Amino acid sequence: MIAVTGASGLVGGNLVRALLREGRPVRALVHHDRRALEGLEVETVSADLTDPASIEEALHGAEVVYHLASTISISMGNWEELERVNVGGTRNVIQACLKNNVRRLVYFGSIHAYRQSPFDQPLDEEWPLLSGELIPPYERSKALAEMEVRQAIGGGLDAVILIPSAIAGPFDFKPSYFGQALQLLAGGRIPALVRGGYNWADVRDVVDGAIRAEHKAPGGRRYILSGHWHSLRDVARVTAEVTGRNVTQFTVPVWLAEFAQPMMAKLAQINGSQPLYTRPMLNALKSNRRISHSRAARELGYSPRPFEETITDALVWFARQGGNV
């Protein structure tokens, strides 16, 4: 039996579907939202990452555990929750794997937990993790969580660490932060773009790479699962092509967005909405463009599809769900 934490998220929902297509029994660990699993032949279990007994019980009988669940934050706050869920929760999953004699743990980290400079060199799996209290809380929590997994590997746990870049694609039920932004963009509700971009990975490619790593990777191996760097303006271009609507191409420099960020945060607070651009998000727009997935390509046969296909399929999926696209 395969256990998946965070099964209701973008990656989790796609992973569960891929595992079911292989005919493998899946136990989905969920907290509250179960929309991504509706209609699927899957066992669902309520579990709390911060409760060791809950996780130990939920992983009982699992042969393989995919640990995806985490709290995602694009703000400079919430450190206590991020530490409790992302760091402490990962520690609890590790202990539950050991107590239940799980054969393999597949852990999902984040490329933003890694140092991004020097920017003229390809970022690979041997680059150092971020450290220190001055880095954004989410990135710090994911770096510390990965250290927990590395230490457990050193103690004998069979685990593989996956490091995806920015993820996009279909079956984004919640939706993800990028999914929300994509719908806003398609609906003409983003007045300006910020100069910069991300390395985009298709969620289906990330899931395929994860399953390949489960089957083929030696214990303790780390793999970056990245895609292609494209600007936010490229996202807008593809969105306009798919929807046939006028989508903003107006772009402002990052420094101007940084200057306006406090005002945007206050406005979002008044409106009860999520700030579009926050300090961590703006930092990420300036991250390394040369993220190498050569190890995954060489050892796992990982091959990311074109960026345009990813954005197109995400938009089509949202439209079919009745989303504002």
N, C-alpha and C positions, 0 to 999 in steps of 0.2 A: 504494500500500500504506500502511496505517495502522499505526503502531507505538504500543504502549501499554506504558509502564513501570508496575510495580505491578499487573499484570493479574490477579493472584490474590487481591487484596484485595476488600473490599466494593464499592467504587466500580469498581475494575477489572473484576471479574467481571460486573457489570451493564453497564458500558460495552462490553465485548467482545460481549456478547449483543445489545446495541442496534445496534452496528455491523454485526454479522453479519446481523441482520434487514434491514438496508438493502442487503445483498448486497455489502458492501465487504470486501476481503481484509484480514486482520488478522495482524500479527506481535506476539505477546505476549511481553514480556520478563519473565522470572521468575527468582527466586533459588533457592528450594527447593520451596515448597508449590505444587502444581499442581492441587489438588482443584477449584478454581473453574472450571477449564478442561476438565475431563474430559468427553469426548463431544462437544466442540465442534470444528467444522472451522476450526481456527486453527493457524497456525505458531507453535511455541513455541521460544524461544531463551533459553539461560541467559546471564545478564549480571550484572555486578557494577558498581553505580553508582560505586564508589570506584576502578574500573579504567578509565581513559580509553580505552585501546585496545579493551577489551571493549565499551564503550558505542558507540564509533565504528563498530565492526564490526556490532553489532546494529542500528544505525540506518541502515546502508547501504541505499540504494534506497527509503527511506521518503519519502512525500510529506508526510505530517502525523504529528507526534508528540504524543501525550498523555502528559504527565509527571505520574504520580500517585505513584510510588514514594517512600517516605520511612520513616524509623524514627519510630514514635510512642512517646512516653514520657509517663507520668503521674506521674513521680517528679521529684525535684530533682537526680538524678544523671545519668550517661551523657552529659555534655556533649561529651566527646571523640568518641564515636560519632555523636551527633546532628550535630555540626559536620562530621564526615567524610562522612556519608551525605547529610544533608539539604542542607547548604550546598555542600560539595565535590562531591557527586553531581549537584546541579543545575547547578553550573558545568561539570561534565563533559558533561552532556546538552546544554547550550547549545553548547559547543564542537563536539560531534559533529553537532549540527544544522547549524551553520555549515559544517563540513567536508563534509557530505553534501548541502549545498544543499537542506535540508528547506524546503518551502514555508511551513509554519506550525507553531509550537509552541503547544500549549494546556497551560498550567501550572496546577496545582492548589495554591493556597495554603491559608491557614486564617484564619478570622475571629479566632481567638485570637492572631494575630500583630499585631492592631490594638489601639490604645488603646481602652478601653471607656468611659471617662468623658469628658464629663458624661453621667450616666445618664438625664437627662430629655430628651435629644436623640437623634434617630434616627442610628444609626451607618451611614454610607454609605462609598462607595469613596474619598472624598477625605480620610477621617480618617487620621492619621499611624500609621505602623508603630511598634511598640514598639522600644525601644532600651535598652541598658545591660546590665550583667552581673547585676543583681539580679532580673531577671524569670525565670520558670521556663525551664529549658533548651529544652524543646520549642518553646515560643512564640518564644523568642529565635532558635532555628535556622530556624524558618519565616519569621520577619521578615527575617533575613539572606538566606535563599534567594530570597525575593521581590525583595529589592534586587538580587540577581544578575540576575534576569530583567529588571527595570526598566532596569538599566544596559545589558544586551544589546539591549533594544529601542531605547535611545538610540543604540546603535552600529549600528542597521540591521536587527536581527533582527525578523522578523514573528512576533510572539507575542501571545497573549491570556492574561490572568490571571484565573482563577476563584477566588472566595473563598467556599467553602461554610461553613455553620454546622454544628452537630452533625448527623451523618448516621446514618440508621437505615433498615432495610428488609430485604427478602429477599435470598437468595443470599449470605448472610453465612457463608461456609464456615469461616473460621479459628477462631472468629468474632472480630469486633471487640470492643473493650472494652465498648461498650454492649451488643452482642449477648450477651456473657458475663453482664453484669449483668442483662439482661432474662431470661435463662434462670434465673439464681439467684432473681430476684424471683418468677417464675412457679412455681418449685419450692419457694417458702416458705423460702428460705435467706438472706434478708436480713431481719434482725430489726427494723431501723429505717431510715427515710428521713431525708434531710437537707432542711431547708427551703430551697427554691430550685429552679431549673430551668434549662433550656436553650432556645435557639431550635432546633427540630428541623426538619430538611429530609429529605424522602424521597429515598433514593438514586436512584430512577428519575427523579425530577424534576431532580435534579442532573445526571444523565447526559444527559437531554433538553436541559437548558440548555447543557451543554458542547458537544453536537453542533451546536446552533443557533449557539453562539458561533463554532465552527470555520467554519461556512458564512457567517455574516452579519456578524460583528463586525469593525470596522476594527482594523487592527494597533495594538497598544499599549493597547487598551481593557481596563479592569478591570470585573468584574461580581461582585457579591455574589449568591450563590445560597442564600438562606435560606428558612425556612418559617414556623413559628408558635412563639411562646414558650409552653411549658407546664411546669408543675412536675413534680417527681418523683412527687408524689402523684397527678397526672393520669395519669402512666404506670402507676402501680399500679392506679388505678381501671379503666383500659382493660384491663389485664392480667387483673384479676379478672373483668371482664365476658366476656372472650374464653375464659378457661380454666374459668370457673365455680368457681374455688377461692377460698378466703379468702386474700387477699394483704394483707400488712401495710399499714396506713395510718398507723401510728405515726410521727410526725415530730419530729425534734429540731432545734434551732437550729444554724446553722453554727458558732457559737462553741463549742458543746459538742462537735461533731465535730472541730473544730480542737484542742480540749483533749485529746480521746481519740486523735487521729491517731497520735502516736508509739507508743502501746500497741497500736493496731490494726496498725501496720506491723511491730512486733516479733512479734505473734501470727501474721501472715501469713508472716513469714520462718520461724518455727518450723514452720508447717503446709506450707510450700512452695507457698503460693498467692499470688495477686495481691492487694495491699491494696485494699479496696473504696473507701475514701476517702483520697486523698492531698492534700497541700497544693495542687498545681496543679488537681486536680479540684474541690476546695472553692472555690478562687479562681474557677474557671469558672462555678460555680453562682451566683456573685454578679455575673456579667458583664451587659453591657447587654441589656435585654429588647427594645429597639426597633431591631432590625437590619433595615435597609431593602433590599429587593430591587427597588425601583421602577425602577432603570435597566434591570435585566434584563427586567422585565415590559414596559417601554416599548419597548426596542430588540430584544429577542429573543422576546417573547411568553411569557416564563417565568411559570408559574402553579402554585404549590405546592398539592398536594392536602391534604385534611384530615388533621390529626395522627392522629386515631383510625384512619384507614385505614392509615397507615404502621405503627403499632404492631400492629394486627390482622394485617396481611399478614406482618410479621416473625415474630410468634408462630406463625402458621399454617405458615409455611415451616419454622421450627425443629421444629415438631411432626412434619411430614412427613419430616424428616431423621432422626427418632428422637431429637430433642433433649429435654432434661428440661423440658418445658413442659406 
